[in-house]
Amino acid sequence: MVQSHPTTNTTTTSDAGTAWLSNKYAKCIDEAIETASQELRSLSLKIHENPELGLKEFKAYTWLTEYLSSKGFTIGKSAAPELKTAFIAHGLAAALGLQAVIRQFNLPAQIKLFGTPSEEQDYGKVTMLNAGDFEGVDVCMMLHGANADVIYTPFLALEKATVEFFGKASHASTTPWEGINALDAAMQVYTGIALMRQQMRPDQRVHGIIEVGGQAANIIPQYTKSLYRVRAPKDAQVQELKRRVNKIFEAAAKSTGCQVKYHWDGHLQDILTNEQLVVRFEKWMNSQGLKYASKAQQQSKLSGSTDMGNITHAIPGIHPMFNIINLEGIDAPGGLHTVEFAAAAATPVAHTATLRASKALAMTGVECILDPDFLRRVKKEFESRDD
């Protein structure tokens, strides 16, 4: 994340290294990140070996902020009081590289490194955005490990639904006719959504679970609770899917005689990739020897959703994904959020891949600082967006 105050693909690793290090700013970034490599590796493994739940990342928060403080960063708290593990480090690897350039060349800029908790469930970035933590930021960039190298990330817009059905309990064997079955209603919703998928576009998703389905097999369930997520490439498509899903909720209540309560929250927007920024990031990854698939090929790969999407609709930004399985730009089987991917995150290859992508991200930040015309183009593209 950068606050600025105005002022050829390669084919071999050796050639790529020469192209990368021929730039004095890139060389400075390279030296700073490589110097910190072992410290970063130890910190990464420490966090990896001590997994924590969302909004309870107290160990990771302590270790990260202590390390950043030791490197000269001032640690501030989020304006959102409910996020106890969020932080803003005023000026990890990309921040260290950019910090080195700003110091060595006396550049007029400030780095902010945001610690944003619980992306998957609680959408920490959205809470921090709404609290004003991102005010005054010119450009916001982040990296995410993956099983492929993708800079045009096709993240989907999303909303979450919680639906509850209220019926009447009764003994399932002696007097089932006296019951009103809330589980029947929940199952009708699940089945109705499954049938709806035939008429959905291939890039849209609705999926969910029955979180509470009853308490005993011999009792007609009087209460059920289900959780659903609706995703689509654009928010307007999400809203249309919501209308269809709402009708399924209401129809299930009518057909079973249950009462229904449902609400939607957790609104995530699609990623608005800033073309100006991402082309520069690609250039600096190219200079380190990585070549990307075409934009169309990258965008053909469906992905999940992220709270970074909301940030990119408020501030110019990018969200590159980098392969932690191999360094050759070859898509690996499997996906994120698996036991295998968690194990891969601790490998030396993943560490090397993280440092490489961090260097490119730092150089993209340097270009925002050094070239006011470039930064103006970044902002102009953002301002002309079509949400």
Summary of the structure (lengths in Angstrom):
residues: 387
radius of gyration: 24.0
end to end distance: 22.1
largest distance: 83.0
contacts: 1262
relative contact order: 0.17
helix: 44%
strand: 19%
